[in-house]
Each structure stands twice: as C-alpha cells, then as structure tokens.
C-alpha cells in the first residue's frame, strides 16, 4: 500500500515553495464525499478546509456530478475561455 509520506515526498520534489498551509497537513487525499475526505491510508477526516469548489456543496455532490455528466454526454464545449456557448 502506498502511504501518505510516499505522495507527500513526491509532491515536495515537484512543487514550488508557493504553497502554504497544505504543507502542514501530512495526508494524501484519495477519496472525498460530502464533508469527508479519506487519505491513502484509509483514514477518514472532516474537511475543515473545503476548497473553493467544494465550499457550498461538499465533495462529489450528486447534483453537481449529474450536471457535469450531462455536459460531457451532450458533447458541449468544456472550455471556451470567454467565447459564448449555450451553457
């Protein structure tokens, strides 16, 4: 089983020193649902940081997943910068 330290060590080798608080959290998150995250060692935590994308709905909210699947299945443009699209 790969450990948190395996992933943290790999990250230290590749990333700049621009990150701040994540360097103090010694876990590598493998799963997330609602307010919970699970690390690669199968320990569960309450996500008290909740990044900007998960702040309002939590991780992997079913309504958000459904909306994303509908866009992908509909073959709509996924990134258009500032170009108008029906989405």
PAFIMI-292376 format. One record per residue: residue number from 1; residue in one letter; x, y, z of N, C-alpha, C, O, CB in turn. Coordinates in steps of 0.02 Angstrom, whole numbers, plus 50000, padded with zeros to 5 digits. Each point is the difference from the previous one (the first is absolute). Glycine has a CB too. Layout:
{r NUM,'A',{X,Y,Z},{X,Y,Z},{X,Y,Z},{X,Y,Z},{X,Y,Z}}
...
//
This chain:
{r 1,'X',{50042,49941,50000},{49958,50059,50000},{50044,50062,50000},{50049,50004,50038},{49859,49934,50023}}
{r 2,'X',{50076,50110,49897},{50036,50062,49999},{49977,50044,50058},{49941,50003,50015},{50072,49990,49859}}
{r 3,'X',{50034,50040,50158},{49985,50039,50060},{49994,50074,49985},{50017,50023,49946},{50043,49891,50122}}
{r 4,'X',{49915,50123,49982},{49997,50073,49994},{50070,50027,49986},{50008,50043,49956},{49894,49962,50123}}
{r 5,'X',{50148,49970,49957},{50068,50026,49992},{50026,49989,49929},{50038,50042,49975},{49983,49936,50147}}
{r 6,'X',{49961,49968,49846},{50021,49988,49931},{49977,50057,49955},{50039,50028,49962},{49956,49848,50058}}
{r 7,'X',{49941,50142,49986},{49972,50054,49958},{50027,50069,50020},{50014,50041,49957},{49883,49889,50026}}
{r 8,'X',{50110,50081,50083},{50025,50065,50023},{50072,50011,49978},{50019,50055,49980},{49904,49939,50118}}
{r 9,'X',{50117,49954,49905},{50070,50004,49977},{50003,50015,49925},{50040,50042,49979},{49994,49877,50112}}
{r 10,'X',{49925,50047,49871},{49997,50012,49928},{49979,50072,49985},{50028,50032,49955},{49944,49847,50026}}
{r 11,'X',{49980,50146,50056},{49976,50069,49991},{50055,50050,50016},{50009,50049,49965},{49874,49914,50062}}
{r 12,'X',{50154,50025,50027},{50054,50046,50020},{50052,50006,49945},{50029,50053,49990},{49952,49917,50130}}
{r 13,'X',{50032,49976,49845},{50051,50000,49947},{49978,50041,49939},{50043,50027,49965},{49995,49861,50075}}
{r 14,'X',{49897,50116,49947},{49975,50031,49939},{49974,50071,50008},{50005,50040,49953},{49967,49847,50011}}
{r 15,'X',{50001,50130,50094},{49966,50064,50007},{50046,50054,50027},{50051,49987,50032},{49844,49952,49986}}
{r 16,'X',{50086,50123,49967},{50037,50057,50026},{49983,50010,50074},{49960,49962,50029},{50040,50093,49857}}
{r 17,'X',{50031,49994,50145},{49986,50015,50070},{49942,50049,50007},{49991,50028,50054},{50130,49951,49972}}
{r 18,'X',{49841,50032,49922},{49946,50049,50001},{49941,49977,50043},{49962,50042,50024},{50073,49995,49863}}
{r 19,'X',{49958,49898,50123},{49944,49976,50042},{50011,50021,50072},{50056,50011,50022},{49927,49892,49901}}
{r 20,'X',{49962,50103,50114},{50007,50019,50070},{49973,49946,50046},{50036,49952,50015},{49954,50168,49953}}
{r 21,'X',{49948,49886,50056},{49974,49952,50050},{50000,49927,49978},{50008,49958,50044},{49924,50135,49996}}
{r 22,'X',{50059,49889,49896},{49999,49928,49985},{50065,49964,50019},{49999,49940,50012},{49924,50087,49896}}
{r 23,'X',{50132,50009,50095},{50063,49968,50019},{49998,49975,50072},{50039,49956,50019},{50021,50117,49900}}
{r 24,'X',{49896,49954,50121},{49996,49982,50071},{49950,49943,50013},{49993,49977,50057},{50038,50140,49972}}
{r 25,'X',{49936,49861,49919},{49949,49947,50008},{50029,49936,49969},{50003,49994,49939},{49900,50089,50058}}
{r 26,'X',{50118,49870,50044},{50038,49942,49975},{49956,49943,49974},{50007,49943,50021},{50080,50088,50059}}
{r 27,'X',{49867,49985,49874},{49959,49947,49971},{49997,50009,49924},{50009,50055,49974},{49922,49937,50132}}
{r 28,'X',{50056,49953,49860},{49988,50000,49928},{49928,49975,49991},{49985,49942,50014},{50140,50037,49955}}
{r 29,'X',{49831,50064,50007},{49929,49984,49996},{49987,49956,49939},{50020,50016,49944},{49951,50092,50113}}
{r 30,'X',{49994,49836,49955},{49985,49954,49945},{49926,50000,49982},{49982,49986,49943},{50112,49944,50094}}
{r 31,'X',{49862,50087,50011},{49928,50001,49987},{49969,50058,50037},{50027,50023,50051},{49971,49852,49933}}
{r 32,'X',{49946,50149,49991},{49963,50054,50033},{49926,49995,49984},{49981,49988,49943},{50121,50085,50052}}
{r 33,'X',{49857,49936,50057},{49928,49999,49990},{49969,50043,50055},{50014,49990,50059},{49988,49894,49886}}
{r 34,'X',{49955,50162,50034},{49969,50045,50048},{50052,50040,50038},{50042,50033,49970},{49863,49888,50041}}
{r 35,'X',{50094,50076,50056},{50048,50036,50040},{50061,49958,50019},{50044,50023,50036},{49862,50046,50008}}
{r 36,'X',{50096,49869,49933},{50053,49954,50020},{50052,49989,49945},{49984,49999,49941},{49934,49946,50135}}
{r 37,'X',{50144,50046,49946},{50054,49980,49955},{50034,49939,50031},{50001,49991,50061},{50017,50128,49896}}
{r 38,'X',{50009,49839,50000},{50034,49939,50023},{50070,50002,49970},{50009,50016,49942},{49883,49917,50067}}
{r 39,'X',{50158,50050,50032},{50068,50000,49974},{50018,49932,49971},{49961,49953,50003},{50071,50134,50082}}
{r 40,'X',{50029,49908,49887},{50021,49939,49968},{50011,49943,50049},{50006,49942,49981},{50046,50127,49931}}
{r 41,'X',{49949,49947,50153},{50007,49949,50052},{49932,49981,50029},{49996,49966,50051},{50119,50078,49976}}
{r 42,'X',{49832,49978,49939},{49931,49983,50017},{49974,50031,50065},{49954,49974,50031},{50065,49921,49908}}
{r 43,'X',{50010,50162,50081},{49976,50036,50059},{49952,50055,49975},{50014,50032,49949},{50094,49944,50117}}
{r 44,'X',{49837,50034,49970},{49949,50049,49980},{50005,50062,50043},{50011,49995,50061},{49914,49912,49901}}
{r 45,'X',{50068,50151,50006},{50003,50065,50033},{49941,50043,49979},{49973,49990,49946},{50153,50002,50061}}
{r 46,'X',{49855,50055,50035},{49953,50052,49980},{50041,50054,49965},{50050,50023,50027},{49868,49952,50069}}
{r 47,'X',{50061,50045,49845},{50036,50050,49961},{49984,50070,50027},{49950,50030,49982},{50048,49895,49915}}
{r 48,'X',{50045,50099,50146},{49990,50067,50030},{50027,50055,49955},{49990,50059,50015},{50015,49889,50098}}
{r 49,'X',{50029,50035,49834},{50028,50051,49955},{49953,50015,49942},{49996,50057,49978},{50118,49905,50053}}
{r 50,'X',{49851,49988,49945},{49950,50007,49946},{50021,50051,49948},{49983,50059,50005},{49929,49909,50076}}
{r 51,'X',{50125,50010,49870},{50022,50044,49946},{49943,50037,49967},{49941,49982,50009},{50155,49942,49973}}
{r 52,'X',{49919,50126,49979},{49950,50043,49969},{49947,49961,49961},{49942,50018,50001},{50144,50070,49991}}
{r 53,'X',{49934,49859,49975},{49953,49961,49960},{49953,49957,50041},{49947,49980,49976},{50136,50021,49936}}
{r 54,'X',{49935,49984,50150},{49959,49956,50041},{49968,50035,50059},{49963,49970,50038},{50111,49937,49928}}
{r 55,'X',{49939,50156,50041},{49977,50037,50059},{49925,49997,50009},{49976,49987,50056},{50121,50087,49931}}
{r 56,'X',{49865,49937,49961},{49927,50003,50006},{49966,49932,49999},{49950,49990,50035},{50056,50120,49911}}
{r 57,'X',{50020,49843,50016},{49964,49937,49989},{50035,49939,50028},{49970,49946,50002},{49984,50105,49898}}
{r 58,'X',{50107,49955,50121},{50038,49941,50021},{50031,49966,49940},{49992,50022,49943},{49932,49963,50156}}
{r 59,'X',{50110,49961,49914},{50034,49963,49948},{49951,49953,49964},{49959,49967,50032},{50150,50040,50032}}
{r 60,'X',{49896,49991,49870},{49963,49952,49959},{49924,50001,50013},{49969,49948,50006},{50132,49982,49993}}
{r 61,'X',{49872,50130,50005},{49928,50006,50011},{49963,49971,49940},{50018,50014,49943},{49998,50091,50128}}
{r 62,'X',{49932,49854,49940},{49966,49966,49944},{49970,50047,49948},{49998,49983,49941},{49978,49926,50138}}
{r 63,'X',{50000,50149,49941},{49972,50048,49952},{50055,50027,49954},{49990,50009,49940},{49919,50021,50143}}
{r 64,'X',{50149,49984,49946},{50057,50026,49961},{50025,49946,49953},{50014,50014,49941},{50018,50063,50152}}
{r 65,'X',{49974,49861,49930},{50022,49945,49958},{49952,49990,49942},{50022,49991,49943},{50032,49954,50156}}
{r 66,'X',{49881,50057,49914},{49950,49992,49947},{50007,50056,49948},{49997,49987,49940},{49925,49957,50141}}
{r 67,'X',{50087,50117,49941},{50007,50057,49954},{50063,49990,49957},{49999,50013,49940},{49942,50064,50141}}
{r 68,'X',{50114,49902,49950},{50062,49990,49963},{49992,49944,49949},{50022,50006,49943},{50044,50033,50156}}
{r 69,'X',{49902,49906,49921},{49989,49944,49954},{49956,50021,49941},{50013,49979,49944},{49998,49941,50151}}
{r 70,'X',{49939,50122,49918},{49956,50023,49945},{50039,50042,49950},{49990,49994,49939},{49913,50005,50140}}
{r 71,'X',{50142,50043,49945},{50040,50041,49954},{50047,49955,49960},{50006,50009,49939},{49988,50088,50140}}
{r 72,'X',{50039,49857,49953},{50047,49955,49965},{49964,49956,49950},{50022,49994,49943},{50052,50006,50158}}
{r 73,'X',{49870,49970,49919},{49962,49957,49955},{49970,50040,49942},{49990,49973,49946},{49985,49951,50150}}
{r 74,'X',{50011,50140,49915},{49971,50042,49948},{50051,50026,49950},{49982,50035,49953},{49931,49996,50128}}
{r 75,'X',{50150,49951,49930},{50054,50020,49955},{50008,50075,49993},{50025,50024,49950},{49957,49870,49990}}
{r 76,'X',{49997,50143,50110},{50008,50072,49999},{50072,50019,50011},{50040,49959,50022},{49844,50055,50020}}
{r 77,'X',{50134,50048,49943},{50069,50022,50011},{50014,50002,50075},{49960,50026,50039},{50037,50042,49854}}
{r 78,'X',{50060,49905,50127},{50017,49997,50070},{50039,50062,50023},{49998,50016,50060},{50003,49861,49931}}
{r 79,'X',{50033,50156,49964},{50036,50060,50019},{50000,50047,49940},{50028,49983,49947},{50044,49954,50136}}
{r 80,'X',{49899,50120,49925},{49997,50048,49944},{50029,50067,50016},{49991,50048,49962},{49909,49893,49999}}
{r 81,'X',{50134,50064,50095},{50028,50063,50025},{49943,50050,50006},{49956,49992,50042},{50158,49985,49905}}
{r 82,'X',{49886,50075,50012},{49946,50050,50004},{49953,49997,49940},{49961,50046,49990},{50116,50026,50075}}
{r 83,'X',{49926,49875,49897},{49957,49993,49942},{49931,49975,50023},{49996,49953,50039},{50104,50024,49885}}
{r 84,'X',{49848,50053,50051},{49932,49982,50020},{49981,49930,49977},{50017,49979,49945},{49952,50141,50051}}
{r 85,'X',{49996,49844,50047},{49972,49935,49982},{49932,49994,50034},{49985,50039,50045},{50131,49908,49943}}
{r 86,'X',{49842,50006,49991},{49935,49992,50031},{50004,49985,50075},{49956,50019,50038},{50002,49941,49853}}
{r 87,'X',{50095,50008,50130},{50008,49985,50070},{50008,50064,50039},{50008,49998,50061},{50044,49891,49912}}
//
